[in-house]
Amino acid sequence: MASVQEMKATVRPKAGKGAARAARYSGRVPGVIYGDKQAPLLVLLEHDELRKRIYAGRFLTTLYNLDIDGTKHRVIPRDFQLDAIKDLPMHVDFLRVPEGASIRVHISVHVLNTDQSPGVKRGGAVNIVTHSVEIECPAEAIPDAIEVDIAGLEINHSRHLSDVALPQNVRVIGRADMTLVTVVPPSGYAEELRAAAEAAAAAVAAAAAPAAGAEGGAPAAPGAAPGAAPAAGAAPASEKK
């Protein structure tokens, strides 16, 4: 079961760009809480605290008890905006999550046992085709990640979502057979395979040539009947007068 973390906020008295800009100047980040058939609630959060939460990872898949003036709101972050230049939090949206609710979230794909992949040992590279998977699950049971074990994976082979065991209460949104990870060949791998195939074919041809000559036997003399042998005691044609 996912743990619910604690975070504090205050009510934002005014909406609009001017009020939001003034809040940022004071070291706070404007936000909004919505959903659960209730009116949106404008809030302010401490900039340093929010930044730490965002960069710690899994921010959008973590439940929070947002303490607003002594009242706790059970929420999950749905979106946040960062400054395009400084990457600092500019705004955050929260969704109310009632007890027992199921929600849709995007879960990151984590690759395991890379060092045990024969393809990687031969110089192949791990290519994560799908970085996150959208699922639906109970809010209290959000998985930490989709873990993909590539031990034993060869070059040009892949792992698909259907190869991964998911909890029974998790439903995938989209194709269940989507490709997650592939081990791609190193540079020059195709040329190496082609050269090896050509060398093997040449070796087979060279081994077959002497065998074919042995089966044919010695060539017959010109003009001689097939299978005919010279008569015993017969003189050579040059000695006949």
C-alpha positions in Angstrom: 0.0 0.0 0.0 1.3 3.4 -0.9 2.1 5.7 2.0 0.4 9.1 2.2 2.9 11.9 2.8 2.3 15.2 4.6 2.6 18.7 3.1 1.4 22.1 4.2 -0.3 24.9 2.3 -2.3 28.0 2.9 -5.4 29.5 1.2 -4.6 31.8 -1.7 -6.7 34.9 -1.2 -6.7 36.1 -4.8 -6.6 34.6 -8.3 -5.0 36.1 -11.4 -1.6 36.6 -12.8 -0.8 39.6 -10.6 -1.5 37.7 -7.4 0.4 34.7 -8.6 3.4 36.8 -9.5 3.3 38.4 -6.1 3.2 35.0 -4.4 6.3 33.9 -6.3 8.2 37.0 -5.2 7.4 36.1 -1.6 8.9 32.6 -2.0 5.6 30.7 -2.5 4.1 28.8 -5.4 0.4 29.1 -6.4 -1.7 26.0 -6.8 -5.2 24.7 -7.0 -7.2 21.7 -5.6 -10.0 20.4 -7.7 -12.2 17.4 -8.2 -14.5 15.2 -6.1 -17.5 17.4 -7.1 -16.3 20.3 -5.0 -15.4 23.8 -5.9 -11.8 24.5 -6.7 -9.6 25.7 -3.8 -6.7 28.2 -4.5 -3.7 27.5 -2.4 -0.1 28.6 -1.8 2.8 26.3 -1.1 6.4 26.9 0.1 8.7 27.1 -2.9 11.6 25.2 -1.4 9.4 22.4 0.0 7.6 21.9 -3.3 10.8 22.0 -5.3 12.3 19.3 -3.1 9.2 17.1 -3.5 9.2 17.5 -7.3 12.9 16.7 -7.7 12.8 13.7 -5.3 10.9 11.7 -8.0 7.5 10.1 -8.2 5.8 13.4 -7.4 2.8 12.7 -9.7 2.2 9.2 -8.3 2.3 10.1 -4.6 -0.7 10.7 -2.3 -0.5 13.7 0.0 -2.4 14.9 3.0 -2.3 18.6 2.2 -2.7 20.5 5.5 -4.5 23.8 4.9 -5.0 25.8 8.0 -5.5 22.7 10.1 -7.8 20.9 7.6 -6.3 18.0 5.7 -7.2 17.4 2.0 -6.3 14.0 0.5 -4.8 14.8 -2.9 -2.5 13.6 -5.6 -0.5 16.0 -7.9 -1.8 16.1 -11.4 0.4 18.6 -13.1 3.1 21.2 -12.4 4.8 23.9 -14.4 8.5 24.8 -14.2 10.2 28.0 -15.2 11.5 27.5 -18.8 15.0 28.9 -17.9 15.5 28.2 -14.2 13.4 25.0 -13.8 11.8 26.4 -10.7 8.2 25.5 -9.7 5.7 28.0 -11.1 2.3 26.3 -10.5 0.9 23.0 -9.3 -2.5 21.3 -9.7 -3.9 18.8 -7.1 -6.8 16.3 -7.6 -8.9 15.4 -4.6 -8.8 11.6 -3.9 -11.6 10.2 -1.7 -11.1 7.0 0.2 -11.4 3.9 -2.0 -11.1 5.8 -5.3 -9.3 4.4 -8.3 -7.2 6.8 -10.4 -5.2 6.8 -13.6 -1.5 7.5 -13.4 1.6 7.1 -15.5 4.2 4.7 -14.0 7.9 4.9 -15.0 9.6 1.9 -16.5 12.7 0.6 -14.7 15.2 -1.8 -16.2 16.7 -4.5 -14.0 19.7 -6.8 -14.4 21.3 -5.0 -17.3 24.7 -6.6 -16.4 23.2 -10.1 -16.9 22.1 -9.5 -20.5 24.1 -11.5 -23.0 23.3 -8.9 -25.6 24.7 -6.1 -23.5 27.8 -8.1 -22.7 28.4 -8.4 -26.5 28.3 -4.7 -26.9 24.6 -4.1 -27.4 22.8 -1.0 -25.9 19.6 -0.9 -23.8 16.9 1.0 -25.6 13.9 1.9 -23.4 11.1 2.2 -26.0 8.4 3.0 -23.5 9.4 5.2 -20.6 6.1 5.2 -18.8 2.9 3.1 -18.8 -0.6 4.5 -18.0 -2.5 2.3 -15.6 -5.6 2.5 -13.5 -5.5 1.2 -9.9 -6.6 2.0 -6.4 -5.1 5.3 -5.1 -3.7 3.4 -2.1 -1.9 0.8 -4.2 0.0 2.8 -6.9 3.1 0.7 -7.9 6.5 2.4 -7.6 7.5 1.4 -11.1 7.1 -1.1 -13.9 10.1 -3.3 -13.4 11.5 -5.0 -16.5 14.1 -7.8 -16.0 16.3 -8.2 -19.1 18.6 -10.9 -17.7 19.1 -13.4 -20.6 18.1 -10.9 -23.3 20.0 -11.1 -26.6 20.7 -8.5 -29.2 17.6 -7.6 -31.3 15.4 -9.1 -28.7 12.8 -7.2 -26.6 10.7 -7.3 -23.5 7.0 -6.4 -23.8 4.5 -5.4 -21.2 2.9 -8.8 -21.5 6.1 -10.2 -20.1 5.8 -8.3 -16.9 3.8 -9.5 -13.9 1.6 -6.7 -12.7 -0.5 -6.6 -9.5 -4.1 -8.0 -9.9 -5.6 -4.6 -9.1 -3.7 -2.8 -11.9 -5.4 -2.3 -15.3 -3.3 -1.2 -18.2 -4.6 1.7 -20.3 -3.7 0.9 -23.9 -2.0 -2.1 -25.6 -1.0 -4.9 -23.2 1.7 -6.1 -25.7 3.5 -2.8 -26.1 7.3 -3.0 -26.4 9.1 -1.7 -23.3 12.8 -2.5 -23.8 15.0 -3.7 -26.7 18.7 -4.5 -26.8 20.0 -2.9 -30.0 23.1 -4.0 -31.8 26.4 -2.1 -31.6 27.8 -0.2 -34.6 29.1 -2.6 -37.3 27.1 -5.6 -35.9 25.3 -6.3 -39.2 28.6 -6.2 -41.2 30.1 -8.7 -38.7 27.2 -11.1 -39.1 27.4 -10.8 -42.9 31.2 -11.5 -42.9 30.7 -14.5 -40.6 28.0 -15.9 -42.9 30.1 -15.4 -46.0 33.1 -17.1 -44.3 31.0 -20.1 -43.2 29.6 -20.5 -46.7 33.1 -20.4 -48.2 34.3 -23.0 -45.7 31.3 -25.3 -46.6 32.0 -24.9 -50.4 35.8 -25.6 -49.9 35.0 -28.8 -47.9 32.5 -30.0 -50.6 34.9 -29.5 -53.6 37.4 -32.3 -52.8 34.6 -34.7 -52.0 32.9 -34.1 -55.3 36.2 -34.8 -57.2 36.8 -38.1 -55.3 33.4 -39.4 -56.2 33.9 -38.8 -59.9 37.1 -41.0 -60.2 39.9 -40.7 -62.8 38.9 -39.3 -66.2 38.7 -41.8 -69.1 41.2 -41.6 -72.1 39.9 -39.8 -75.2 38.2 -42.1 -77.6 38.0 -45.0 -75.2 34.7 -46.6 -74.6 33.3 -46.1 -71.2 34.5 -48.9 -68.9 36.7 -50.5 -71.6 40.2 -51.7 -70.6 43.1 -52.5 -73.0 43.6 -56.2 -74.1 46.2 -58.2 -72.2 49.5 -58.4 -74.1 48.4 -56.1 -76.9 51.2 -54.1 -78.4 51.1 -50.4 -78.5 49.8 -48.9 -81.8 53.2 -47.3 -82.5 54.9 -50.8 -82.7 52.6 -52.2 -85.4 54.0 -52.2 -88.9 
